[in-house]
Amino acid sequence: MKESLDATDWRILAELQEDGRMTNVALSERLGLSAPPTLRRVKALEEAGLIQGYRALIDEKALGYAVTGFAFVGLESQHRPDLDAFIGWMDRSPAVREAHMLSGEIDFVLKCVARDVEAFQSFIDELTSLDNVAHVRTALALKRVKDAAGTPLEGHLPEAEA
């Protein structure tokens, strides 16, 4: 699909990535198009799976989640039923905000939030007690120094917009 995107599609992606709440009318004005073709293009990008959804970025600390921690998890087995069970547990765990399966010695890295260090330790205790978990290493984030949501679109937009 990437090869079939034109400059207008790339601009739509950039604009909506910057402000997903933008109305179709506002987006149309920014693109210099009328509203109906803009809406058709957005719907096509959604149907193609390039736009997967829209989210609000919420300040977790303002809601009482003072701790961000990372858990580096090694599993005993990577057989499909074991992986599915672990992934299912992660999906049900509200503390896990991101999870990535890795290559190498570590099988998963989990980005987690907790109200305090004690709550994070309780989460780690639950994690380490899972049947298929061989080892867990953790790190607490001291300070967020970059939080770039979205996907880099540089190289696909005119220079003034990249």
TORZA-504707 format. One record per residue: residue number from 1; x, y, z of N, C-alpha, C in turn; residue in one letter. Coordinates in nm, 3 decimals. Example, Ala and Ser with C-alpha at 12.3 -4.5 7.8 and 13.67 -1.06 7.14 Angstrom:
+-----+---------+---------+---------+---------+---------+---------+---------+---------+---------+---+
:   k :     n.x :     n.y :     n.z :    ca.x :    ca.y :    ca.z :     c.x :     c.y :     c.z : r :
+-----+---------+---------+---------+---------+---------+---------+---------+---------+---------+---+
:   1 :   1.319 :  -0.569 :   0.780 :   1.230 :  -0.450 :   0.780 :   1.320 :  -0.330 :   0.780 : a :
:   2 :   1.285 :  -0.225 :   0.708 :   1.367 :  -0.106 :   0.714 :   1.290 :   0.003 :   0.787 : s :
+-----+---------+---------+---------+---------+---------+---------+---------+---------+---------+---+
***
This chain:
+-----+---------+---------+---------+---------+---------+---------+---------+---------+---------+---+
:   k :     n.x :     n.y :     n.z :    ca.x :    ca.y :    ca.z :     c.x :     c.y :     c.z : r :
+-----+---------+---------+---------+---------+---------+---------+---------+---------+---------+---+
:   1 :   0.083 :  -0.120 :   0.000 :   0.000 :   0.000 :   0.000 :   0.087 :   0.126 :   0.000 : m :
:   2 :   0.201 :   0.120 :   0.070 :   0.287 :   0.238 :   0.082 :   0.322 :   0.296 :  -0.055 : k :
:   3 :   0.348 :   0.210 :  -0.152 :   0.387 :   0.256 :  -0.284 :   0.275 :   0.331 :  -0.354 : e :
:   4 :   0.150 :   0.305 :  -0.320 :   0.038 :   0.370 :  -0.387 :  -0.006 :   0.500 :  -0.320 : s :
:   5 :   0.060 :   0.540 :  -0.214 :   0.025 :   0.665 :  -0.146 :   0.080 :   0.784 :  -0.225 : l :
:   6 :  -0.004 :   0.884 :  -0.243 :   0.043 :   1.006 :  -0.307 :   0.071 :   1.111 :  -0.200 : d :
:   7 :   0.114 :   1.228 :  -0.244 :   0.152 :   1.335 :  -0.151 :   0.037 :   1.374 :  -0.060 : a :
:   8 :  -0.085 :   1.373 :  -0.112 :  -0.201 :   1.409 :  -0.030 :  -0.225 :   1.306 :   0.080 : t :
:   9 :  -0.210 :   1.178 :   0.047 :  -0.225 :   1.073 :   0.149 :  -0.123 :   1.091 :   0.261 : d :
:  10 :   0.001 :   1.119 :   0.223 :   0.105 :   1.139 :   0.324 :   0.072 :   1.260 :   0.411 : w :
:  11 :   0.019 :   1.366 :   0.351 :  -0.019 :   1.485 :   0.429 :  -0.133 :   1.453 :   0.524 : r :
:  12 :  -0.230 :   1.373 :   0.479 :  -0.340 :   1.331 :   0.566 :  -0.284 :   1.257 :   0.687 : i :
:  13 :  -0.195 :   1.162 :   0.662 :  -0.135 :   1.086 :   0.772 :  -0.063 :   1.179 :   0.869 : l :
:  14 :   0.013 :   1.272 :   0.816 :   0.088 :   1.364 :   0.902 :  -0.006 :   1.452 :   0.983 : a :
:  15 :  -0.107 :   1.507 :   0.920 :  -0.201 :   1.596 :   0.991 :  -0.276 :   1.521 :   1.100 : e :
:  16 :  -0.328 :   1.402 :   1.068 :  -0.405 :   1.327 :   1.168 :  -0.316 :   1.270 :   1.278 : l :
:  17 :  -0.191 :   1.239 :   1.244 :  -0.099 :   1.193 :   1.348 :  -0.071 :   1.306 :   1.446 : q :
:  18 :  -0.066 :   1.427 :   1.398 :  -0.043 :   1.544 :   1.483 :  -0.166 :   1.578 :   1.566 : e :
:  19 :  -0.285 :   1.565 :   1.505 :  -0.410 :   1.599 :   1.574 :  -0.521 :   1.509 :   1.525 : d :
:  20 :  -0.540 :   1.397 :   1.592 :  -0.641 :   1.300 :   1.554 :  -0.784 :   1.347 :   1.576 : g :
:  21 :  -0.802 :   1.456 :   1.649 :  -0.936 :   1.511 :   1.673 :  -0.977 :   1.612 :   1.567 : r :
:  22 :  -0.889 :   1.639 :   1.475 :  -0.918 :   1.737 :   1.370 :  -1.043 :   1.694 :   1.293 : m :
:  23 :  -1.132 :   1.789 :   1.270 :  -1.253 :   1.758 :   1.192 :  -1.216 :   1.739 :   1.046 : t :
:  24 :  -1.303 :   1.673 :   0.974 :  -1.282 :   1.655 :   0.831 :  -1.276 :   1.790 :   0.760 : n :
:  25 :  -1.358 :   1.885 :   0.804 :  -1.358 :   2.018 :   0.743 :  -1.223 :   2.086 :   0.764 : v :
:  26 :  -1.170 :   2.081 :   0.884 :  -1.039 :   2.142 :   0.913 :  -0.929 :   2.073 :   0.832 : a :
:  27 :  -0.935 :   1.941 :   0.825 :  -0.836 :   1.867 :   0.747 :  -0.846 :   1.906 :   0.599 : l :
:  28 :  -0.967 :   1.916 :   0.548 :  -0.988 :   1.956 :   0.409 :  -0.927 :   2.092 :   0.380 : s :
:  29 :  -0.947 :   2.185 :   0.473 :  -0.891 :   2.320 :   0.456 :  -0.740 :   2.315 :   0.452 : e :
:  30 :  -0.680 :   2.237 :   0.538 :  -0.533 :   2.227 :   0.540 :  -0.479 :   2.166 :   0.412 : r :
:  31 :  -0.557 :   2.074 :   0.355 :  -0.512 :   2.006 :   0.233 :  -0.545 :   2.084 :   0.107 : l :
:  32 :  -0.640 :   2.179 :   0.117 :  -0.684 :   2.251 :  -0.001 :  -0.778 :   2.169 :  -0.087 : g :
:  33 :  -0.848 :   2.074 :  -0.024 :  -0.946 :   1.990 :  -0.092 :  -1.084 :   2.016 :  -0.034 : l :
:  34 :  -1.186 :   1.973 :  -0.105 :  -1.320 :   1.980 :  -0.047 :  -1.337 :   1.863 :   0.049 : s :
:  35 :  -1.440 :   1.870 :   0.133 :  -1.460 :   1.771 :   0.238 :  -1.487 :   1.630 :   0.186 : a :
:  36 :  -1.573 :   1.609 :   0.085 :  -1.602 :   1.471 :   0.043 :  -1.480 :   1.390 :  -0.003 : p :
:  37 :  -1.393 :   1.444 :  -0.091 :  -1.277 :   1.363 :  -0.128 :  -1.180 :   1.341 :  -0.011 : p :
:  38 :  -1.172 :   1.438 :   0.079 :  -1.086 :   1.420 :   0.196 :  -1.138 :   1.304 :   0.280 : t :
:  39 :  -1.269 :   1.302 :   0.305 :  -1.327 :   1.194 :   0.383 :  -1.308 :   1.059 :   0.315 : l :
:  40 :  -1.323 :   1.054 :   0.183 :  -1.301 :   0.928 :   0.111 :  -1.157 :   0.880 :   0.128 : r :
:  41 :  -1.062 :   0.971 :   0.121 :  -0.922 :   0.934 :   0.137 :  -0.894 :   0.883 :   0.278 : r :
:  42 :  -0.949 :   0.952 :   0.379 :  -0.929 :   0.908 :   0.518 :  -0.988 :   0.769 :   0.537 : v :
:  43 :  -1.108 :   0.747 :   0.488 :  -1.173 :   0.615 :   0.501 :  -1.089 :   0.507 :   0.431 : k :
:  44 :  -1.034 :   0.539 :   0.313 :  -0.951 :   0.442 :   0.242 :  -0.825 :   0.409 :   0.322 : a :
:  45 :  -0.764 :   0.511 :   0.385 :  -0.645 :   0.487 :   0.468 :  -0.680 :   0.403 :   0.591 : l :
:  46 :  -0.799 :   0.424 :   0.648 :  -0.845 :   0.343 :   0.761 :  -0.870 :   0.199 :   0.717 : e :
:  47 :  -0.939 :   0.183 :   0.605 :  -0.972 :   0.047 :   0.556 :  -0.846 :  -0.030 :   0.517 : e :
:  48 :  -0.744 :   0.040 :   0.469 :  -0.618 :  -0.025 :   0.433 :  -0.535 :  -0.060 :   0.557 : a :
:  49 :  -0.578 :  -0.012 :   0.674 :  -0.506 :  -0.041 :   0.797 :  -0.392 :   0.054 :   0.827 : g :
:  50 :  -0.372 :   0.155 :   0.744 :  -0.266 :   0.252 :   0.772 :  -0.303 :   0.340 :   0.889 : l :
:  51 :  -0.429 :   0.377 :   0.901 :  -0.479 :   0.445 :   1.021 :  -0.551 :   0.338 :   1.101 : i :
:  52 :  -0.494 :   0.301 :   1.213 :  -0.546 :   0.191 :   1.293 :  -0.643 :   0.235 :   1.401 : q :
:  53 :  -0.647 :   0.364 :   1.433 :  -0.737 :   0.412 :   1.536 :  -0.693 :   0.551 :   1.580 : g :
:  54 :  -0.764 :   0.602 :   1.678 :  -0.738 :   0.735 :   1.731 :  -0.736 :   0.725 :   1.883 : y :
:  55 :  -0.643 :   0.796 :   1.947 :  -0.629 :   0.788 :   2.092 :  -0.607 :   0.926 :   2.151 : r :
:  56 :  -0.645 :   0.939 :   2.277 :  -0.608 :   1.057 :   2.354 :  -0.479 :   1.026 :   2.428 : a :
:  57 :  -0.387 :   1.119 :   2.430 :  -0.263 :   1.103 :   2.508 :  -0.291 :   1.158 :   2.647 : l :
:  58 :  -0.284 :   1.073 :   2.746 :  -0.320 :   1.107 :   2.883 :  -0.196 :   1.108 :   2.970 : i :
:  59 :  -0.184 :   1.206 :   3.055 :  -0.072 :   1.217 :   3.147 :  -0.094 :   1.120 :   3.263 : d :
:  60 :  -0.024 :   1.007 :   3.261 :  -0.043 :   0.905 :   3.363 :  -0.005 :   0.954 :   3.503 : e :
:  61 :   0.095 :   1.039 :   3.513 :   0.134 :   1.090 :   3.644 :   0.024 :   1.176 :   3.705 : k :
:  62 :  -0.045 :   1.254 :   3.623 :  -0.155 :   1.337 :   3.673 :  -0.269 :   1.252 :   3.726 : a :
:  63 :  -0.277 :   1.127 :   3.683 :  -0.382 :   1.037 :   3.730 :  -0.333 :   0.944 :   3.841 : l :
:  64 :  -0.213 :   0.970 :   3.891 :  -0.164 :   0.895 :   4.006 :  -0.071 :   0.779 :   3.975 : g :
:  65 :  -0.032 :   0.762 :   3.851 :   0.062 :   0.655 :   3.816 :   0.202 :   0.716 :   3.811 : y :
:  66 :   0.265 :   0.722 :   3.928 :   0.393 :   0.793 :   3.944 :   0.512 :   0.712 :   3.895 : a :
:  67 :   0.497 :   0.582 :   3.878 :   0.610 :   0.495 :   3.844 :   0.591 :   0.438 :   3.704 : v :
:  68 :   0.695 :   0.454 :   3.623 :   0.702 :   0.384 :   3.496 :   0.821 :   0.290 :   3.507 : t :
:  69 :   0.795 :   0.163 :   3.480 :   0.900 :   0.063 :   3.490 :   0.902 :  -0.025 :   3.368 : g :
:  70 :   1.016 :  -0.088 :   3.349 :   1.032 :  -0.180 :   3.237 :   1.069 :  -0.316 :   3.294 : f :
:  71 :   1.006 :  -0.419 :   3.240 :   1.037 :  -0.556 :   3.279 :   1.090 :  -0.630 :   3.156 : a :
:  72 :   1.206 :  -0.688 :   3.171 :   1.270 :  -0.764 :   3.064 :   1.252 :  -0.911 :   3.100 : f :
:  73 :   1.172 :  -0.981 :   3.021 :   1.123 :  -1.114 :   3.057 :   1.184 :  -1.220 :   2.967 : v :
:  74 :   1.236 :  -1.325 :   3.031 :   1.281 :  -1.444 :   2.960 :   1.186 :  -1.558 :   2.992 : g :
:  75 :   1.141 :  -1.626 :   2.890 :   1.048 :  -1.738 :   2.908 :   1.123 :  -1.871 :   2.905 : l :
:  76 :   1.065 :  -1.970 :   2.970 :   1.122 :  -2.105 :   2.965 :   1.094 :  -2.171 :   2.831 : e :
:  77 :   0.977 :  -2.143 :   2.775 :   0.935 :  -2.205 :   2.650 :   0.873 :  -2.101 :   2.558 : s :
:  78 :   0.901 :  -2.116 :   2.430 :   0.838 :  -2.029 :   2.331 :   0.744 :  -2.108 :   2.241 : q :
:  79 :   0.699 :  -2.224 :   2.288 :   0.600 :  -2.300 :   2.213 :   0.472 :  -2.217 :   2.206 : h :
:  80 :   0.401 :  -2.229 :   2.096 :   0.283 :  -2.145 :   2.071 :   0.185 :  -2.142 :   2.189 : r :
:  81 :   0.147 :  -2.254 :   2.251 :   0.052 :  -2.244 :   2.363 :   0.109 :  -2.164 :   2.482 : p :
:  82 :   0.239 :  -2.178 :   2.506 :   0.302 :  -2.104 :   2.615 :   0.308 :  -1.955 :   2.584 : d :
:  83 :   0.343 :  -1.921 :   2.460 :   0.345 :  -1.780 :   2.419 :   0.205 :  -1.720 :   2.428 : l :
:  84 :   0.106 :  -1.794 :   2.378 :  -0.031 :  -1.744 :   2.382 :  -0.079 :  -1.720 :   2.524 : d :
:  85 :  -0.041 :  -1.808 :   2.615 :  -0.081 :  -1.791 :   2.756 :  -0.016 :  -1.666 :   2.815 : a :
:  86 :   0.112 :  -1.646 :   2.786 :   0.181 :  -1.528 :   2.839 :   0.124 :  -1.400 :   2.777 : f :
:  87 :   0.104 :  -1.399 :   2.647 :   0.047 :  -1.282 :   2.581 :  -0.093 :  -1.254 :   2.634 : i :
:  88 :  -0.171 :  -1.357 :   2.660 :  -0.305 :  -1.339 :   2.718 :  -0.298 :  -1.275 :   2.856 : g :
:  89 :  -0.201 :  -1.319 :   2.936 :  -0.184 :  -1.259 :   3.069 :  -0.149 :  -1.111 :   3.056 : w :
:  90 :  -0.057 :  -1.078 :   2.963 :  -0.019 :  -0.938 :   2.944 :  -0.140 :  -0.855 :   2.901 : m :
:  91 :  -0.219 :  -0.910 :   2.809 :  -0.337 :  -0.837 :   2.761 :  -0.434 :  -0.805 :   2.875 : d :
:  92 :  -0.442 :  -0.893 :   2.972 :  -0.535 :  -0.873 :   3.084 :  -0.476 :  -0.787 :   3.196 : r :
:  93 :  -0.348 :  -0.759 :   3.190 :  -0.282 :  -0.683 :   3.295 :  -0.287 :  -0.534 :   3.264 : s :
:  94 :  -0.362 :  -0.456 :   3.341 :  -0.372 :  -0.312 :   3.314 :  -0.239 :  -0.238 :   3.335 : p :
:  95 :  -0.148 :  -0.294 :   3.412 :  -0.020 :  -0.228 :   3.435 :   0.066 :  -0.228 :   3.309 : a :
:  96 :   0.050 :  -0.327 :   3.224 :   0.131 :  -0.337 :   3.102 :   0.073 :  -0.243 :   2.997 : v :
:  97 :   0.149 :  -0.142 :   2.962 :   0.103 :  -0.042 :   2.865 :   0.158 :  -0.067 :   2.725 : r :
:  98 :   0.274 :  -0.128 :   2.717 :   0.335 :  -0.168 :   2.589 :   0.407 :  -0.299 :   2.612 : e :
:  99 :   0.410 :  -0.381 :   2.509 :   0.485 :  -0.506 :   2.516 :   0.544 :  -0.533 :   2.378 : a :
: 100 :   0.670 :  -0.572 :   2.379 :   0.738 :  -0.602 :   2.253 :   0.808 :  -0.736 :   2.267 : h :
: 101 :   0.786 :  -0.825 :   2.170 :   0.860 :  -0.951 :   2.164 :   0.993 :  -0.920 :   2.098 : m :
: 102 :   1.101 :  -0.970 :   2.156 :   1.235 :  -0.939 :   2.110 :   1.307 :  -1.063 :   2.059 : l :
: 103 :   1.412 :  -1.039 :   1.983 :   1.505 :  -1.146 :   1.949 :   1.618 :  -1.142 :   2.052 : s :
: 104 :   1.692 :  -1.249 :   2.062 :   1.806 :  -1.250 :   2.155 :   1.772 :  -1.315 :   2.287 : g :
: 105 :   1.846 :  -1.275 :   2.391 :   1.834 :  -1.338 :   2.522 :   1.705 :  -1.302 :   2.595 : e :
: 106 :   1.651 :  -1.187 :   2.567 :   1.527 :  -1.143 :   2.631 :   1.412 :  -1.169 :   2.535 : i :
: 107 :   1.304 :  -1.227 :   2.585 :   1.190 :  -1.259 :   2.499 :   1.092 :  -1.143 :   2.486 : d :
: 108 :   1.070 :  -1.069 :   2.594 :   0.975 :  -0.958 :   2.593 :   1.029 :  -0.842 :   2.676 : f :
: 109 :   0.997 :  -0.721 :   2.633 :   1.015 :  -0.604 :   2.718 :   0.876 :  -0.546 :   2.739 : v :
: 110 :   0.843 :  -0.519 :   2.863 :   0.712 :  -0.466 :   2.900 :   0.731 :  -0.326 :   2.958 : l :
: 111 :   0.657 :  -0.231 :   2.908 :   0.652 :  -0.098 :   2.968 :   0.529 :  -0.098 :   3.059 : k :
: 112 :   0.551 :  -0.066 :   3.185 :   0.444 :  -0.076 :   3.284 :   0.430 :   0.055 :   3.360 : c :
: 113 :   0.312 :   0.079 :   3.412 :   0.290 :   0.192 :   3.502 :   0.232 :   0.138 :   3.633 : v :
: 114 :   0.263 :   0.210 :   3.740 :   0.212 :   0.173 :   3.872 :   0.199 :   0.300 :   3.955 : a :
: 115 :   0.115 :   0.293 :   4.055 :   0.092 :   0.410 :   4.140 :   0.216 :   0.444 :   4.224 : r :
: 116 :   0.290 :   0.340 :   4.264 :   0.409 :   0.360 :   4.345 :   0.500 :   0.238 :   4.329 : d :
: 117 :   0.616 :   0.243 :   4.392 :   0.713 :   0.134 :   4.380 :   0.657 :   0.004 :   4.437 : v :
: 118 :   0.582 :   0.013 :   4.545 :   0.524 :  -0.108 :   4.605 :   0.427 :  -0.175 :   4.508 : e :
: 119 :   0.346 :  -0.098 :   4.437 :   0.253 :  -0.155 :   4.339 :   0.330 :  -0.217 :   4.222 : a :
: 120 :   0.439 :  -0.153 :   4.182 :   0.522 :  -0.211 :   4.075 :   0.583 :  -0.342 :   4.123 : f :
: 121 :   0.628 :  -0.348 :   4.248 :   0.685 :  -0.472 :   4.301 :   0.580 :  -0.582 :   4.307 : q :
: 122 :   0.458 :  -0.548 :   4.343 :   0.350 :  -0.648 :   4.343 :   0.326 :  -0.703 :   4.204 : s :
: 123 :   0.328 :  -0.614 :   4.105 :   0.313 :  -0.657 :   3.966 :   0.427 :  -0.753 :   3.929 : f :
: 124 :   0.551 :  -0.719 :   3.966 :   0.667 :  -0.804 :   3.934 :   0.655 :  -0.938 :   4.005 : i :
: 125 :   0.606 :  -0.937 :   4.129 :   0.586 :  -1.064 :   4.201 :   0.488 :  -1.154 :   4.125 : d :
: 126 :   0.380 :  -1.094 :   4.075 :   0.282 :  -1.172 :   3.997 :   0.347 :  -1.223 :   3.868 : e :
: 127 :   0.422 :  -1.137 :   3.801 :   0.487 :  -1.174 :   3.676 :   0.584 :  -1.290 :   3.697 : l :
: 128 :   0.668 :  -1.281 :   3.798 :   0.769 :  -1.386 :   3.821 :   0.707 :  -1.518 :   3.867 : t :
: 129 :   0.584 :  -1.514 :   3.915 :   0.519 :  -1.637 :   3.959 :   0.450 :  -1.713 :   3.846 : s :
: 130 :   0.446 :  -1.656 :   3.728 :   0.383 :  -1.724 :   3.615 :   0.463 :  -1.848 :   3.577 : l :
: 131 :   0.393 :  -1.954 :   3.538 :   0.456 :  -2.083 :   3.510 :   0.569 :  -2.077 :   3.409 : d :
: 132 :   0.552 :  -2.005 :   3.302 :   0.647 :  -2.008 :   3.192 :   0.757 :  -1.902 :   3.203 : n :
: 133 :   0.757 :  -1.820 :   3.308 :   0.857 :  -1.714 :   3.320 :   0.984 :  -1.770 :   3.385 : v :
: 134 :   1.096 :  -1.760 :   3.313 :   1.223 :  -1.811 :   3.364 :   1.297 :  -1.705 :   3.444 : a :
: 135 :   1.298 :  -1.580 :   3.394 :   1.367 :  -1.474 :   3.466 :   1.310 :  -1.339 :   3.425 : h :
: 136 :   1.323 :  -1.243 :   3.518 :   1.276 :  -1.106 :   3.495 :   1.381 :  -1.010 :   3.548 : v :
: 137 :   1.414 :  -0.912 :   3.469 :   1.496 :  -0.801 :   3.515 :   1.412 :  -0.675 :   3.501 : r :
: 138 :   1.434 :  -0.581 :   3.589 :   1.352 :  -0.460 :   3.586 :   1.438 :  -0.335 :   3.587 : t :
: 139 :   1.378 :  -0.228 :   3.542 :   1.442 :  -0.096 :   3.549 :   1.330 :   0.005 :   3.567 : a :
: 140 :   1.353 :   0.100 :   3.657 :   1.258 :   0.208 :   3.678 :   1.303 :   0.329 :   3.597 : l :
: 141 :   1.209 :   0.392 :   3.530 :   1.239 :   0.513 :   3.454 :   1.257 :   0.628 :   3.552 : a :
: 142 :   1.364 :   0.701 :   3.539 :   1.389 :   0.817 :   3.624 :   1.325 :   0.943 :   3.567 : l :
: 143 :   1.328 :   0.954 :   3.435 :   1.276 :   1.074 :   3.371 :   1.248 :   1.042 :   3.224 : k :
: 144 :   1.135 :   1.087 :   3.174 :   1.105 :   1.072 :   3.032 :   1.175 :   1.185 :   2.958 : r :
: 145 :   1.262 :   1.150 :   2.866 :   1.336 :   1.252 :   2.792 :   1.288 :   1.265 :   2.647 : v :
: 146 :   1.211 :   1.168 :   2.600 :   1.150 :   1.177 :   2.468 :   1.027 :   1.089 :   2.467 : k :
: 147 :   0.921 :   1.141 :   2.408 :   0.798 :   1.065 :   2.393 :   0.736 :   1.105 :   2.260 : d :
: 148 :   0.788 :   1.048 :   2.153 :   0.741 :   1.080 :   2.019 :   0.639 :   0.976 :   1.976 : a :
: 149 :   0.514 :   1.013 :   1.985 :   0.409 :   0.923 :   1.942 :   0.407 :   0.919 :   1.790 : a :
: 150 :   0.353 :   0.813 :   1.736 :   0.335 :   0.805 :   1.592 :   0.453 :   0.745 :   1.520 : g :
: 151 :   0.453 :   0.765 :   1.390 :   0.552 :   0.707 :   1.300 :   0.625 :   0.818 :   1.226 : t :
: 152 :   0.756 :   0.808 :   1.209 :   0.828 :   0.912 :   1.133 :   0.778 :   0.915 :   0.989 : p :
: 153 :   0.745 :   1.033 :   0.942 :   0.697 :   1.049 :   0.805 :   0.791 :   1.133 :   0.720 : l :
: 154 :   0.906 :   1.172 :   0.776 :   1.003 :   1.251 :   0.702 :   1.041 :   1.176 :   0.574 : e :
: 155 :   1.068 :   1.253 :   0.471 :   1.103 :   1.194 :   0.344 :   0.983 :   1.168 :   0.255 : g :
: 156 :   0.864 :   1.178 :   0.309 :   0.742 :   1.156 :   0.232 :   0.660 :   1.284 :   0.219 : h :
: 157 :   0.704 :   1.389 :   0.286 :   0.632 :   1.516 :   0.283 :   0.721 :   1.623 :   0.221 : l :
: 158 :   0.660 :   1.726 :   0.164 :   0.743 :   1.837 :   0.116 :   0.829 :   1.891 :   0.230 : p :
: 159 :   0.946 :   1.939 :   0.199 :   1.043 :   1.984 :   0.299 :   0.986 :   2.077 :   0.405 : e :
: 160 :   0.899 :   2.166 :   0.370 :   0.845 :   2.262 :   0.467 :   0.759 :   2.195 :   0.572 : a :
: 161 :   0.707 :   2.074 :   0.544 :   0.618 :   2.006 :   0.637 :   0.686 :   1.897 :   0.717 : e :
: 162 :   0.798 :   1.848 :   0.673 :   0.861 :   1.734 :   0.739 :   0.915 :   1.771 :   0.875 : a :
+-----+---------+---------+---------+---------+---------+---------+---------+---------+---------+---+
***
